[in-house]
Amino acid sequence: MLFSLAGGCTNTKITVTRAVVLLGGSGAGSGGGGSGGLDPQFAYCYEAIEAGYGPYYQGQDPEYSWYTDSDSDGVVCE
């Protein structure tokens, strides 16, 4: 696919790197937040809360979209 997209280009050098995927779970996020970046994504809110993350507010925190707002109050991992 990449080669067909680059076929019309004069510079066809293609460099591919593997993405680093971080999964939440035991040991992840042990810093308790404050790292200055996004919090790691956990499979469930209770895992994020146990690691010291949350709550996340709709329209303010990018992490909000990682979780389901089951009561539709605009807050997850509360």
C-alpha positions in Angstrom: 0.0 0.0 0.0 2.7 2.5 0.9 4.7 1.7 -2.2 1.6 2.3 -4.4 1.0 5.7 -2.7 4.6 6.7 -3.2 4.8 5.5 -6.8 4.2 9.0 -8.2 6.8 10.7 -5.9 10.3 11.5 -6.9 11.7 10.7 -3.5 10.4 7.1 -2.8 12.4 6.3 0.3 10.0 4.9 2.8 10.9 4.5 6.4 8.6 2.4 8.6 8.8 2.2 12.4 6.8 0.2 14.8 4.4 2.0 17.1 4.9 1.6 20.8 1.6 0.5 22.4 1.2 0.9 26.1 -1.5 -1.1 27.8 -2.9 -0.3 31.3 -2.9 -2.8 34.0 -1.0 -3.8 37.1 2.0 -1.6 37.5 1.0 0.9 34.8 0.6 4.5 35.9 2.2 3.8 39.2 3.3 7.4 39.3 -0.2 8.5 40.3 -0.4 11.2 37.6 1.4 14.4 37.5 3.7 13.2 34.6 2.5 16.2 32.5 1.3 14.0 29.7 -1.8 11.9 29.1 -2.6 9.2 31.6 -2.2 5.6 30.4 -5.4 4.0 29.1 -6.8 1.3 31.3 -9.3 -1.3 30.3 -11.8 -0.1 33.0 -12.2 3.0 35.1 -11.8 1.2 38.4 -8.2 0.3 37.2 -7.5 4.0 36.5 -8.9 5.1 39.8 -6.9 2.5 41.7 -3.8 3.8 40.0 -4.6 7.4 41.1 -6.1 8.7 37.8 -9.4 10.4 37.0 -12.0 11.8 37.1 -12.1 12.9 33.5 -14.5 15.6 32.2 -16.1 15.8 28.8 -14.7 18.7 26.8 -11.7 19.1 29.1 -9.8 15.9 29.3 -8.8 13.8 26.3 -9.0 10.7 28.5 -12.8 11.2 28.7 -13.2 9.4 25.3 -11.3 6.3 26.5 -14.1 5.3 28.9 -17.9 5.0 28.9 -20.0 7.6 30.6 -22.8 5.3 31.6 -24.8 7.9 33.5 -24.2 10.6 30.8 -23.2 13.3 33.3 -20.1 14.3 31.4 -17.7 12.8 33.9 -16.0 9.3 33.8 -13.8 7.5 36.3 -15.4 9.4 39.2 
